[in-house]
Amino acid sequence: MAIVVLGTSNGIVQNSFVDRMRACTDEPVLNLSVGASTSMTGLFLLGRHRLQRDDIAILDYLINDAGSIWHGMRTEADIRLYLSSIIAHVRRCGAVPVMLLLPTHDGLAARTATEALFLDVCATCAVPYLDLSGLFRDALSAGVDHDALMRDPWHAAPRTTPVIAGLILQAVRRLRAAASQDASMTLWHLPTRVIAASDLYPLPWLVSRSSSVYRGEFLALNRARSLSLRLDATESLIGLMLNTGAPGANVAFATATQTMVKSLTIYWNADHPDWFTAIFVDFRTPLAGDGGTIRIGIAAPDAVATDPTHHQMPPLPGREGEVEFEGFLIARPAEQTTIGFRQPGEIGFNLTIALGHGHCLATLLAAAATA
């Protein structure tokens, strides 16, 4: 049994809530968080890491999913399908999903449309949730300074992360202690598989990359190399895991009938563009394989991108013409599936209420923020 965090940058920043959880529990905590990436990332990671029976999976994708909707990269229907697919996958493994709602700058005044979407998914799929966005709003209403709660528009302040971790661990203990009952549910899900770079080509094409929060084997693609993915008739390429520390390039993805170009130059600091971080890149328009091969190669520097890439950046002088992939996410058309699972009973779905009166928890958060 383990606690598995499928999340975003709030789980990997310095003094994150995951760091605080590990310091306060003897239970293994597996951190599968990837910054600046949507809930589609969870489908990739669940294809690379199999959950075990009775694991508890903390799903923390609200912030980046909200951003992807706002920027027009994803629709609410897309996000609903990705979340439902993750929930179906987690339950098939015998694990328990828990939705975590963390605050964003635009959700501190009132509940956002994306929060409402996530809560509706929880209700539809009978998933317990921790509504920490609501607690942050309550703390602000009690007079706590904004900067004491948020380190920036997307990340909770370090002084609040022990409270976030403590609430998650309390929820885990309550779920583990609650009597379970048999349940079944029919969900829409996206059947997916991962093609790992390490399964495509041997060394010297592969390079090992690691940091304190992520490690993997990445395939280095440059102008002297190309690669091919074989897809079945109903499959499409919908995303890939990328190293932002590679120089970057325009990349062409070609089938027998079409060519898609994506700009895959991403970096966070122009003074240190070679810093390794993993990021999952969605395809806004899935690329159908048509039962054939997708050929992938470096395009000309002035090639026009035909599918947008969130977080894409202009090439830096002397840094262009090489990208590094960890793997590719392949999907078939969405379908309905019926899943039997064990549902924790008696605790209710709103874990924030189950753990204690909301005002008391908001007071606890406010005290931590102002300490």
Secondary structure by P-SEA (a helix, b strand, c coil): cbbbbbccccccccccaaaaaaaccccbbbbbccccccaaaaaaaaacccccccbbbbbccaaaaaaaaaaccccaaaaaaaaaaaaaaaaaacbbbbbbbbbcccccccccaaaaaaaaaaaaabbbbbcaaaaaaaaaaacccccccccccccccccaaaaaaaaaaaaaaaaaacbbbbbbbbbbbbbccccccccccccccbbbbbcccbbbbbbbbcccccbbbbbccccccccccccccccccbbbbbcccbbbbbbcccccccccccbbbbbbbbccbbbbcccbbbbbbbcccccccccccccccccccccccbbbbcbbbbbccbbbbbbbbbbbcccccccccccccaaaaaaaaaaaaac
